[in-house]
Amino acid sequence: MINMLAWAIILGMGLILGLKLVPVYTEYFGLKKVLNTLAREQGGAPVSDIRESFDKRANIENIHSVRSSDLDIVQDQAGTNISVSYQAVVPLVANASLVFDFQAEARNRGSK
């Protein structure tokens, strides 16, 4: 009986950890999708238009960890490069937390 209780506790902790991590990774993959879409559709557009478009898409994709001001947008003869680096902190119990460092980048090669 004690062995079964120990396994139940271990599985329960694993389930709780998984449920806390899924939203963080879902947001990251949504962010990558938004950046790729922006680079493809808005490549060559003014930086202010790219940032405005990001704000709209981030609202739809439920992205809260990154704002348009956090984006590094570089436009040159090679095309448009949009990148971002951010940290996500996931509180576990009491004062224990997990910290994730994410980096996402999207490139659009110019048509020249």
C-alpha positions in Angstrom: 0.0 0.0 0.0 2.8 2.4 0.8 4.5 1.6 -2.5 1.3 2.5 -4.4 0.9 5.7 -2.4 4.5 6.7 -3.2 3.9 6.1 -6.9 0.7 8.1 -6.8 2.6 11.0 -5.2 5.3 10.8 -7.9 2.8 10.7 -10.7 0.8 13.5 -9.2 3.9 15.7 -9.0 4.8 14.9 -12.6 1.3 15.7 -13.7 1.3 19.1 -11.9 4.7 19.9 -13.4 3.5 19.0 -16.9 0.3 21.1 -16.5 2.5 24.1 -15.5 4.9 23.7 -18.4 2.4 23.2 -21.2 1.3 26.9 -21.3 4.9 28.1 -21.4 5.8 26.0 -24.4 2.5 26.6 -26.1 3.2 30.4 -25.9 6.7 29.9 -27.3 5.5 27.9 -30.3 2.8 30.5 -30.9 5.4 33.2 -30.8 7.6 31.4 -33.4 4.6 31.0 -35.6 3.7 34.7 -35.4 7.4 35.7 -36.1 7.5 33.5 -39.1 4.2 34.9 -40.4 5.4 38.5 -39.9 8.7 37.9 -41.6 6.9 36.3 -44.6 4.1 38.8 -44.9 5.5 42.0 -43.5 9.1 41.6 -44.7 10.2 45.0 -46.1 7.4 46.9 -44.4 8.3 49.8 -42.0 9.3 48.7 -38.5 6.3 50.4 -36.9 3.9 48.4 -39.2 5.6 45.2 -38.2 5.3 46.0 -34.5 1.7 47.0 -34.9 1.0 43.7 -36.7 2.8 41.8 -34.0 0.6 43.3 -31.3 -2.5 42.3 -33.1 -1.3 38.7 -33.8 0.1 38.3 -30.2 -3.4 39.2 -28.9 -4.9 36.5 -31.0 -2.3 33.9 -30.1 -2.5 34.8 -26.4 1.2 35.8 -26.1 1.8 37.8 -23.0 5.5 37.3 -22.3 6.7 39.4 -25.3 5.7 42.9 -26.4 6.3 44.5 -29.7 9.0 46.7 -28.1 10.9 43.6 -27.2 11.4 42.6 -30.9 14.7 43.1 -32.5 13.9 44.0 -36.2 16.8 44.4 -38.6 16.1 45.3 -42.3 18.9 45.4 -44.8 19.6 44.3 -48.4 19.6 40.7 -47.4 16.0 41.0 -46.1 14.2 41.2 -42.8 15.3 39.5 -39.6 12.9 39.5 -36.5 14.2 38.0 -33.3 13.4 38.0 -29.6 14.9 36.7 -26.4 12.9 36.4 -23.2 12.6 34.5 -19.9 9.6 32.7 -18.6 9.4 32.0 -14.9 7.1 29.2 -13.7 6.4 29.2 -10.0 6.3 25.7 -8.5 5.8 25.8 -4.7 6.6 28.4 -2.1 9.8 30.2 -3.3 10.8 27.5 -5.9 10.5 28.4 -9.6 11.6 27.2 -12.9 13.2 29.8 -15.3 13.2 29.2 -19.1 15.3 31.2 -21.5 13.7 31.3 -25.0 15.0 32.7 -28.2 13.0 32.9 -31.4 14.0 34.2 -34.8 12.4 34.5 -38.2 14.1 35.6 -41.5 12.7 36.8 -44.8 15.2 37.0 -47.6 14.7 40.0 -49.8 13.5 39.4 -53.3 16.6 41.1 -54.8 
